[in-house]
Amino acid sequence: MRLSVDLGLCQGHQECLAEAPELFGFDDDTDQVVVRVPEPAADQLGAARAAVKYCPAFALSLED
C-alpha cells in the first residue's frame, strides 16, 4: 500500500498527525503535511486508513 498527499489540496489541518504521528510530519514553512512513511507496514495500515478518512481536505490517499 502506498500513502500519498495531494499538496494542492492540503490545508494544514494536521488531523493526519493526530491519527498517525508515526507516518506524517508537518512542514511549518509551507503549512503542509509531509508523508514520512510512504509505504506503511501492515501494523500501521489502520492508522493510515484513519488519517485518510479523517482528512478534512481529502488530501490523503492510500492505494495498492
Long-range contacts (C-beta under 8 A, 24 or more apart in sequence): 1-39, 1-40, 1-45, 1-48, 1-62, 1-63, 1-64, 2-38, 2-39, 2-62, 2-63, 2-64, 3-35, 3-37, 3-38, 3-39, 3-40, 3-48, 3-52, 3-60, 3-61, 3-62, 4-35, 4-38, 4-60, 4-61, 4-62, 4-63, 5-32, 5-33, 5-34, 5-35, 5-59, 5-60, 5-61, 6-59, 6-60, 6-61, 7-32, 7-59, 9-57, 9-58, 9-59, 10-57, 10-59, 11-56, 11-57, 11-59, 13-55, 13-56, 13-57, 15-51, 15-54, 15-55, 15-56, 16-51, 16-54, 16-55, 16-60, 18-54, 19-47, 19-50, 19-51, 19-54, 20-44, 20-47, 20-48, 20-50, 20-51, 22-47, 23-47, 23-48, 23-51, 24-51, 33-59, 33-60
